C-alpha cells in the first residue's frame, strides 16, 4: 500500500501545461564583416599566396592596376605608405603604433556601402572580352607538363611485359594496390577478397603469378613487394646479378636480412654475431652494403615537388650601427593603385546608374585590397622589429641564444591583439645571415636556468643535441643520464621531457646509438 502511495505521489498533476512564449529583448553580438575577414586572410598569407591573390584581383577587378612607375621598387622599414594615391609598394614605418584592428574597423566604416558584396568582382570589362591576351593563360601554356606519378610509370613499364594477356590484366589490378613507397598496401589475400567478386580472374594463384612477373619487369627493384623484408631481398638479388659485385658479401647481407632483420633494426649486433658466427666487423661490412638498398623504391622514380620557400622578410646586419635591420621581400608583389580613369567614372553622374554602381564597387574593392596589403606589410614589419630586439642572441649564437618570447608579450608591446601577431607570422619565412627560418621559430616558452638566465625550449633542445653529439658512442647516454647532464648545465627538466625532445630532434634511444668496437 505504501508503495502504491509513493507511486501516486510522483504522478504529474493533470492541470500542468507546457507553453511557448515570445519575449522581446536587446542583445549585443560582435560579428566580423566579410571585408574584415578577408583583411585578416591577407594578413595571414605568405608572400607567394599574396602574389597569387593579387594576380586574381588584377584579372577580375577593372579598377585595380599595376603602377608602372613604382614597379621594381622594394619596401623597407623606413618606407611610407602613400595613402593619398592608395599605392602599394612601400611600407609604413616599423614603429607605427596604430592598433591594427582599429584601422580595420575604420576601413570597415569607410567602405560600408560594399559590405554586401563579395570582395572581388566576377565581371569582366568590355576591353578584356574584346580579345586581349590573357597573360595567365600564356604563362600556363609555357609550364612544363607534370611528370607521371608512380602508378602511371609502373603501368607504362608493365605494358611492355612479355606475359600472357590474362596475367597482364591481373597485374594491372595488382598495380592499383601499390602505395607511394612502391610496396603493396594490402596482403595478397585481402586483395583477392576485394577484387575477385568484380573480377573472377583474380585468384590467389593468378595474383601470385602476376606479382612474380611484375617484380621481374618493373624497375627499380623492390617495387611490388608485400613488405620491407621482401623488398630488401629482391634488391639484394638484383645486386648479386650485377657483374663485378662481391657475391659472398651479398650472401651475408641476404642472410642477415632474411633471419635477423629485427635484430638489425634494434642494433643488437652481438646477438647477431652469436647466432651467425660472424664477427662484428663482418656484420658492419654487411650493414654498409645495405646502405645501397632502399626502403621506398617507389620514391626513386617519382620526383616529389617541393615548392620553393620565398622569404617574406630579409634581415641583414648593419655594421656601422651594430644592429640588425629588416626589409620586406615583396619584390614579387607588384605596386598597385586604383585606376584614376575609373575613379572619375565612379564619380561621374552622367554615367548610367548600373554601370556607375558596378564601377564604384570595383573602386571600393580595389581601395580595400590596397589598404589591406599595406596593413599586412606594416604588421609584419612591426612584429619582426620586436623579434630583432628580443632575439638578437639567436642571430649571434644560433639556437642556444634563443630566449622565451610569448606572442602575448609581443601583442602587449605593439598594442595589438595576439591574433594579429599570430596571423602576421603564420606561414612566413625570414631570410637571415643564418639561413631561411620560419618566423614562428622565434616564439616559444622556456625555463629559468640555475644561474637565473631565461632559456627557450629550442635552446634546451640545442643543448641536448650537443650532449648527445659529444657522448662516447661505445657507451651512449640514456635519457636519465642526459637529464643529469642538463642539470649540470643548469637546466632542470624531467626525464620524460628529455624523451619528448629527443624524439622531436630525431635522436634514437641509447641502445640504437651504441657503436660496437
C-alpha positions as semicolon CSV with decimal commas, in nm:
position;residue;x (nm);y (nm);z (nm)
1;X;0,000;0,000;0,000
2;X;0,285;0,232;0,085
3;X;0,448;0,153;-0,249
4;X;0,124;0,240;-0,426
5;X;0,103;0,566;-0,237
6;X;0,457;0,655;-0,332
7;X;0,381;0,588;-0,699
8;X;0,070;0,805;-0,681
9;X;0,269;1,079;-0,512
10;X;0,512;1,104;-0,802
11;X;0,248;1,139;-1,072
12;X;0,239;1,462;-1,276
13;X;-0,063;1,684;-1,186
14;X;-0,332;1,684;-1,455
15;X;-0,352;2,064;-1,470
16;X;0,016;2,114;-1,572
17;X;0,059;2,280;-1,916
18;X;0,365;2,329;-2,144
19;X;0,352;2,659;-2,331
20;X;0,578;2,860;-2,563
21;X;0,616;3,237;-2,528
22;X;0,780;3,512;-2,728
23;X;0,972;3,785;-2,549
24;X;1,143;4,094;-2,686
25;X;1,494;4,169;-2,564
26;X;1,811;4,358;-2,653
27;X;2,144;4,186;-2,701
28;X;2,482;4,275;-2,847
29;X;2,662;4,045;-3,088
30;X;3,004;4,108;-3,236
31;X;3,034;3,989;-3,594
32;X;3,312;4,028;-3,846
33;X;3,210;4,159;-4,183
34;X;3,327;3,977;-4,497
35;X;3,565;4,266;-4,558
36;X;3,723;4,231;-4,217
37;X;3,760;3,856;-4,259
38;X;3,932;3,897;-4,593
39;X;4,169;4,157;-4,449
40;X;4,267;3,905;-4,184
41;X;4,319;3,643;-4,454
42;X;4,553;3,876;-4,643
43;X;4,746;3,944;-4,322
44;X;4,794;3,569;-4,279
45;X;4,905;3,500;-4,637
46;X;5,272;3,429;-4,714
47;X;5,416;3,637;-4,995
48;X;5,368;3,366;-5,260
49;X;4,997;3,327;-5,178
50;X;4,962;3,705;-5,171
51;X;5,110;3,728;-5,519
52;X;4,855;3,475;-5,648
53;X;4,573;3,666;-5,481
54;X;4,684;3,990;-5,642
55;X;4,702;3,823;-5,984
56;X;4,345;3,704;-5,939
57;X;4,227;4,051;-5,841
58;X;4,408;4,214;-6,134
59;X;4,219;3,982;-6,366
60;X;3,877;4,035;-6,210
61;X;3,876;4,398;-6,088
62;X;3,868;4,660;-6,363
63;X;3,964;4,941;-6,122
64;X;4,282;4,775;-5,996
65;X;4,606;4,815;-6,190
66;X;4,982;4,796;-6,153
67;X;5,159;5,126;-6,108
68;X;5,433;5,102;-6,368
69;X;5,619;5,399;-6,218
70;X;5,679;5,210;-5,892
71;X;5,732;4,862;-6,040
72;X;6,053;4,709;-5,914
73;X;6,086;4,929;-5,605
74;X;6,132;4,736;-5,282
75;X;5,982;4,812;-4,945
76;X;6,186;4,866;-4,633
77;X;6,130;4,957;-4,272
78;X;6,182;5,326;-4,345
79;X;5,926;5,346;-4,627
80;X;5,599;5,539;-4,610
81;X;5,262;5,436;-4,745
82;X;5,131;5,686;-4,994
83;X;4,776;5,697;-4,861
84;X;4,667;5,982;-5,086
85;X;4,720;5,778;-5,404
86;X;4,648;5,442;-5,245
87;X;4,960;5,283;-5,386
88;X;5,114;4,958;-5,268
89;X;5,491;4,940;-5,299
90;X;5,634;5,077;-4,977
91;X;5,552;5,005;-4,614
92;X;5,469;5,201;-4,300
93;X;5,744;5,277;-4,056
94;X;5,801;4,979;-3,831
95;X;5,748;5,196;-3,526
96;X;5,393;5,299;-3,613
97;X;5,187;5,214;-3,303
98;X;4,835;5,233;-3,451
99;X;4,614;4,949;-3,341
100;X;4,566;4,712;-3,633
101;X;4,210;4,617;-3,552
102;X;4,110;4,981;-3,503
103;X;4,241;5,059;-3,850
104;X;4,044;4,769;-3,989
105;X;3,735;4,895;-3,814
106;X;3,788;5,242;-3,964
107;X;3,823;5,089;-4,307
108;X;3,504;4,895;-4,249
109;X;3,318;5,217;-4,188
110;X;3,473;5,393;-4,486
111;X;3,366;5,127;-4,734
112;X;3,042;5,014;-4,574
113;X;2,848;5,052;-4,896
114;X;3,028;4,750;-5,043
115;X;2,991;4,511;-4,749
116;X;2,701;4,328;-4,901
117;X;2,915;4,220;-5,197
118;X;3,199;3,980;-5,246
119;X;3,545;4,126;-5,229
120;X;3,628;4,070;-5,593
121;X;3,401;4,134;-5,886
122;X;3,340;3,836;-6,110
123;X;3,260;4,053;-6,409
124;X;3,497;4,135;-6,688
125;X;3,544;4,466;-6,860
126;X;3,443;4,507;-7,223
127;X;3,801;4,563;-7,326
128;X;3,910;4,230;-7,182
129;X;3,627;4,050;-7,353
130;X;3,727;4,212;-7,681
131;X;4,020;3,977;-7,733
132;X;4,308;4,092;-7,513
133;X;4,564;3,818;-7,448
134;X;4,535;3,650;-7,111
135;X;4,882;3,662;-6,958
136;X;4,792;3,390;-6,710
137;X;4,689;3,155;-6,988
138;X;5,012;3,236;-7,170
139;X;5,210;3,151;-6,859
140;X;5,020;2,827;-6,810
141;X;5,090;2,732;-7,173
142;X;5,463;2,763;-7,106
143;X;5,462;2,543;-6,795
144;X;5,615;2,200;-6,848
145;X;5,383;1,904;-6,822
146;X;5,359;1,731;-6,487
147;X;5,566;1,416;-6,459
148;X;5,389;1,081;-6,443
149;X;5,302;0,953;-6,099
150;X;5,432;0,618;-5,976
151;X;5,130;0,413;-6,085
152;X;5,141;0,560;-6,436
153;X;5,509;0,479;-6,468
154;X;5,461;0,122;-6,347
155;X;5,169;0,073;-6,586
156;X;5,383;0,208;-6,870
157;X;5,659;-0,044;-6,794
158;X;5,405;-0,324;-6,747
159;X;5,257;-0,257;-7,090
160;X;5,583;-0,385;-7,244
161;X;5,594;-0,701;-7,032
162;X;5,607;-1,025;-7,231
163;X;5,332;-1,203;-7,036
164;X;5,000;-1,366;-7,133
165;X;4,702;-1,133;-7,159
166;X;4,531;-1,280;-6,851
167;X;4,845;-1,224;-6,642
168;X;4,873;-0,868;-6,775
169;X;4,513;-0,798;-6,673
170;X;4,563;-0,930;-6,319
171;X;4,890;-0,737;-6,299
172;X;4,707;-0,413;-6,370
173;X;4,472;-0,491;-6,082
174;X;4,771;-0,556;-5,855
175;X;4,942;-0,231;-5,959
176;X;4,639;-0,040;-5,836
177;X;4,727;-0,151;-5,482
178;X;5,086;-0,021;-5,484
179;X;5,145;0,272;-5,250
180;X;5,380;0,568;-5,287
181;X;5,672;0,368;-5,142
182;X;5,633;0,110;-5,416
183;X;5,501;-0,161;-5,183
184;X;5,163;-0,336;-5,181
185;X;4,935;-0,167;-4,933
186;X;4,738;-0,486;-4,859
187;X;4,822;-0,856;-4,818
188;X;4,754;-1,068;-5,126
189;X;4,466;-1,246;-4,951
190;X;4,284;-0,918;-4,892
191;X;4,345;-0,802;-5,249
192;X;4,192;-1,125;-5,380
193;X;3,897;-1,088;-5,145
194;X;3,836;-0,730;-5,262
195;X;3,883;-0,784;-5,636
196;X;3,761;-1,138;-5,706
197;X;3,393;-1,052;-5,675
198;X;3,405;-0,800;-5,959
199;X;3,684;-0,978;-6,149
200;X;3,669;-1,360;-6,132
201;X;4,012;-1,384;-6,297
202;X;4,170;-1,255;-5,976
203;X;4,257;-1,565;-5,777
204;X;4,537;-1,636;-5,533
205;X;4,723;-1,834;-5,797
206;X;4,685;-1,570;-6,070
207;X;4,779;-1,280;-5,848
208;X;5,092;-1,456;-5,721
209;X;5,193;-1,521;-6,082
210;X;5,132;-1,157;-6,174
211;X;5,326;-1,040;-5,870
212;X;5,629;-1,251;-5,961
213;X;5,621;-1,121;-6,320
214;X;5,578;-0,765;-6,201
215;X;5,885;-0,786;-5,979
216;X;6,091;-0,915;-6,272
217;X;5,980;-0,647;-6,516
218;X;5,940;-0,323;-6,322
219;X;6,235;-0,108;-6,221
220;X;6,371;-0,017;-5,975
221;X;6,396;-0,350;-5,799
222;X;6,175;-0,396;-5,494
223;X;5,858;-0,244;-5,637
224;X;5,560;-0,473;-5,585
225;X;5,692;-0,634;-5,267
226;X;5,450;-0,717;-4,987
227;X;5,670;-0,591;-4,703
228;X;6,005;-0,434;-4,623
229;X;6,190;-0,765;-4,586
230;X;6,073;-0,889;-4,925
231;X;6,156;-0,553;-5,081
232;X;6,513;-0,564;-4,949
233;X;6,566;-0,927;-5,051
234;X;6,452;-0,852;-5,407
235;X;6,706;-0,569;-5,425
236;X;6,981;-0,795;-5,288
237;X;6,912;-1,048;-5,565
238;X;6,931;-0,770;-5,822
239;X;7,269;-0,654;-5,688
240;X;7,404;-1,009;-5,692
241;X;7,322;-1,037;-6,063
242;X;7,534;-0,733;-6,144
243;X;7,880;-0,812;-6,281
244;X;8,172;-0,728;-6,057
245;X;7,983;-0,747;-5,729
246;X;8,115;-0,944;-5,431
247;X;7,884;-1,246;-5,417
248;X;7,985;-1,376;-5,071
249;X;7,940;-1,028;-4,921
250;X;7,589;-1,004;-5,061
251;X;7,521;-1,358;-4,936
252;X;7,589;-1,232;-4,584
253;X;7,358;-0,936;-4,642
254;X;7,083;-1,169;-4,759
255;X;7,136;-1,393;-4,455
256;X;7,113;-1,101;-4,212
257;X;6,800;-0,954;-4,373
258;X;6,625;-1,289;-4,401
259;X;6,695;-1,413;-4,048
260;X;6,795;-1,117;-3,834
261;X;6,618;-0,807;-3,965
262;X;6,462;-0,723;-3,628
263;X;6,800;-0,756;-3,454
264;X;6,949;-0,522;-3,715
265;X;6,674;-0,267;-3,652
266;X;6,733;-0,288;-3,276
267;X;7,114;-0,265;-3,319
268;X;7,169;-0,599;-3,146
269;X;7,496;-0,680;-3,325
270;X;7,643;-0,912;-3,057
271;X;7,325;-1,123;-3,071
272;X;7,357;-1,147;-3,450
273;X;7,723;-1,244;-3,419
274;X;7,641;-1,516;-3,166
275;X;7,367;-1,664;-3,387
276;X;7,555;-1,644;-3,718
277;X;7,918;-1,684;-3,615
278;X;8,005;-1,359;-3,795
279;X;8,243;-1,108;-3,640
280;X;8,133;-0,754;-3,559
281;X;8,348;-0,625;-3,846
282;X;8,178;-0,862;-4,091
283;X;7,837;-0,751;-3,970
284;X;7,938;-0,385;-4,005
285;X;8,059;-0,451;-4,360
286;X;7,723;-0,609;-4,444
287;X;7,538;-0,312;-4,294
288;X;7,749;-0,081;-4,509
289;X;7,635;-0,271;-4,818
290;X;7,274;-0,241;-4,702
291;X;7,302;0,136;-4,741
292;X;7,274;0,076;-5,117
293;X;6,925;-0,064;-5,065
294;X;6,607;0,145;-5,044
295;X;6,314;0,107;-4,809
296;X;6,099;0,305;-5,054
297;X;6,196;0,215;-5,413
298;X;5,890;0,398;-5,545
299;X;6,034;0,729;-5,426
300;X;6,332;0,681;-5,659
301;X;6,125;0,721;-5,976
302;X;5,888;0,999;-5,872
303;X;6,017;1,349;-5,822
304;X;5,839;1,498;-5,524
305;X;5,758;1,859;-5,599
306;X;5,881;2,074;-5,313
307;X;5,761;2,432;-5,358
308;X;6,035;2,692;-5,316
309;X;6,040;2,891;-4,995
310;X;6,013;3,262;-5,065
311;X;6,103;3,471;-4,759
312;X;5,867;3,749;-4,659
313;X;6,137;3,941;-4,472
314;X;6,511;3,987;-4,526
315;X;6,732;4,061;-4,225
316;X;7,087;4,192;-4,258
317;X;7,347;4,315;-4,014
318;X;7,437;4,684;-4,021
319;X;7,798;4,706;-3,904
320;X;7,802;5,085;-3,875
321;X;7,505;5,093;-3,640
322;X;7,575;4,750;-3,486
323;X;7,219;4,629;-3,531
324;X;7,010;4,401;-3,744
325;X;6,772;4,564;-3,990
326;X;6,475;4,415;-4,171
327;X;6,306;4,485;-4,501
328;X;6,007;4,326;-4,670
329;X;6,095;4,088;-4,951
330;X;5,800;4,194;-5,162
331;X;5,971;4,232;-5,497
332;X;5,734;3,969;-5,637
333;X;5,435;4,175;-5,524
334;X;5,359;4,444;-5,782
335;X;5,285;4,800;-5,666
336;X;4,914;4,864;-5,708
337;X;4,690;5,164;-5,745
338;X;4,330;5,246;-5,818
339;X;4,283;5,344;-6,181
340;X;4,225;5,724;-6,199
341;X;4,003;5,669;-6,501
342;X;3,759;5,451;-6,311
343;X;3,768;5,680;-6,006
344;X;3,644;5,960;-6,232
345;X;3,380;5,738;-6,391
346;X;3,253;5,633;-6,046
347;X;3,202;6,000;-5,958
348;X;3,057;6,099;-6,297
349;X;2,679;6,127;-6,256
350;X;2,631;6,125;-6,633
351;X;2,730;5,758;-6,638
352;X;2,438;5,516;-6,643
353;X;2,329;5,414;-6,293
354;X;2,402;5,042;-6,309
355;X;2,738;5,097;-6,475
356;X;2,835;5,361;-6,218
357;X;2,734;5,130;-5,935
358;X;2,941;4,848;-6,084
359;X;3,244;5,074;-6,129
360;X;3,202;5,217;-5,778
361;X;3,205;4,871;-5,622
362;X;3,522;4,779;-5,811
363;X;3,690;5,103;-5,700
364;X;3,591;5,033;-5,341
365;X;3,718;4,675;-5,365
366;X;4,050;4,794;-5,508
367;X;4,094;5,050;-5,229
368;X;4,020;4,788;-4,968
369;X;4,271;4,542;-5,117
370;X;4,546;4,803;-5,131
371;X;4,484;4,915;-4,775
372;X;4,477;4,552;-4,655
373;X;4,812;4,480;-4,822
374;X;4,963;4,793;-4,667
375;X;4,820;4,685;-4,333
376;X;4,984;4,343;-4,375
377;X;5,323;4,496;-4,455
378;X;5,305;4,723;-4,152
379;X;5,203;4,445;-3,912
380;X;5,474;4,205;-4,032
381;X;5,750;4,465;-4,004
382;X;5,640;4,572;-3,656
383;X;5,645;4,214;-3,531
384;X;5,983;4,148;-3,693
385;X;6,124;4,458;-3,528
386;X;6,037;4,316;-3,187
387;X;6,199;3,985;-3,285
388;X;6,521;4,164;-3,380
389;X;6,528;4,341;-3,046
390;X;6,439;4,045;-2,825
391;X;6,613;3,763;-3,011
392;X;6,948;3,916;-3,102
393;X;7,114;3,625;-2,925
394;X;6,979;3,388;-3,189
395;X;7,136;3,590;-3,471
396;X;7,473;3,586;-3,292
397;X;7,479;3,242;-3,127
398;X;7,222;3,031;-3,305
399;X;6,958;2,821;-3,133
400;X;7,137;2,840;-2,798
401;X;7,080;3,214;-2,790
402;X;6,704;3,191;-2,835
403;X;6,504;3,347;-2,548
404;X;6,147;3,277;-2,439
405;X;5,913;3,508;-2,629
406;X;5,536;3,451;-2,595
407;X;5,311;3,605;-2,859
408;X;5,109;3,773;-2,586
409;X;5,417;3,972;-2,485
410;X;5,468;4,095;-2,842
411;X;5,100;4,184;-2,869
412;X;5,118;4,389;-2,548
413;X;5,429;4,572;-2,669
414;X;5,268;4,665;-3,001
415;X;4,922;4,735;-2,860
416;X;4,754;4,484;-3,090
417;X;4,560;4,165;-3,042
418;X;4,756;3,841;-3,005
419;X;4,560;3,701;-3,301
420;X;4,713;3,973;-3,518
421;X;5,061;3,864;-3,413
422;X;4,975;3,501;-3,488
423;X;4,846;3,588;-3,835
424;X;5,142;3,816;-3,905
425;X;5,390;3,530;-3,857
426;X;5,176;3,245;-3,994
427;X;5,348;3,054;-4,278
428;X;5,601;3,333;-4,323
429;X;5,975;3,297;-4,351
430;X;6,270;3,522;-4,272
431;X;6,597;3,527;-4,462
432;X;6,881;3,586;-4,217
433;X;7,262;3,556;-4,212
434;X;7,196;3,214;-4,052
435;X;6,967;3,096;-4,331
436;X;6,596;3,100;-4,402
437;X;6,385;3,026;-4,094
438;X;6,012;3,040;-4,017
439;X;5,902;3,340;-3,813
440;X;5,724;3,114;-3,566
441;X;6,060;2,973;-3,455
442;X;6,123;3,286;-3,252
443;X;5,810;3,241;-3,039
444;X;5,824;2,984;-2,763
445;X;5,811;2,937;-2,390
446;X;6,109;2,846;-2,181
447;X;6,259;2,789;-1,840
448;X;6,495;2,960;-1,599
449;X;6,837;2,806;-1,550
450;X;7,015;2,766;-1,218
451;X;7,202;3,090;-1,287
452;X;6,877;3,283;-1,336
453;X;6,909;3,300;-1,715
454;X;6,597;3,260;-1,928
455;X;6,636;2,984;-2,185
456;X;6,380;2,891;-2,451
457;X;6,280;2,532;-2,511
458;X;6,450;2,549;-2,851
459;X;6,775;2,641;-2,675
460;X;6,727;2,349;-2,436
461;X;6,688;2,116;-2,735
462;X;7,011;2,251;-2,881
463;X;7,197;2,182;-2,556
464;X;7,052;1,830;-2,555
465;X;7,174;1,779;-2,911
466;X;7,525;1,891;-2,814
467;X;7,530;1,649;-2,520
468;X;7,439;1,357;-2,747
469;X;7,687;1,459;-3,017
470;X;7,971;1,467;-2,764
471;X;7,888;1,139;-2,588
472;X;8,102;0,826;-2,606
473;X;7,948;0,621;-2,893
474;X;8,059;0,299;-2,721
475;X;7,866;0,399;-2,406
476;X;7,585;0,632;-2,515
477;X;7,390;0,820;-2,253
478;X;7,045;0,705;-2,150
479;X;6,762;0,952;-2,101
480;X;6,821;0,977;-1,726
481;X;7,190;1,042;-1,787
482;X;7,104;1,314;-2,041
483;X;6,872;1,475;-1,785
484;X;7,159;1,469;-1,532
485;X;7,395;1,627;-1,787
486;X;7,139;1,901;-1,849
487;X;7,113;1,965;-1,474
488;X;7,491;2,003;-1,464
489;X;7,445;2,283;-1,718
490;X;7,177;2,449;-1,510
491;X;6,873;2,312;-1,695
492;X;6,646;2,107;-1,471
493;X;6,390;1,910;-1,672
494;X;6,226;1,573;-1,616
495;X;6,329;1,253;-1,789
496;X;6,000;1,233;-1,982
497;X;6,071;1,582;-2,120
498;X;6,413;1,460;-2,233
499;X;6,243;1,171;-2,415
500;X;5,999;1,408;-2,586
501;X;6,269;1,649;-2,701
502;X;6,496;1,365;-2,813
503;X;6,218;1,225;-3,028
504;X;6,142;1,568;-3,173
505;X;6,508;1,602;-3,270
506;X;6,504;1,260;-3,436
507;X;6,763;1,120;-3,195
508;X;6,721;0,744;-3,139
509;X;6,742;0,589;-2,790
510;X;7,076;0,488;-2,642
511;X;7,060;0,122;-2,749
512;X;7,025;0,228;-3,114
513;X;7,302;0,487;-3,090
514;X;7,553;0,242;-2,948
515;X;7,855;0,164;-3,163
516;X;8,048;-0,162;-3,138
517;X;8,426;-0,185;-3,150
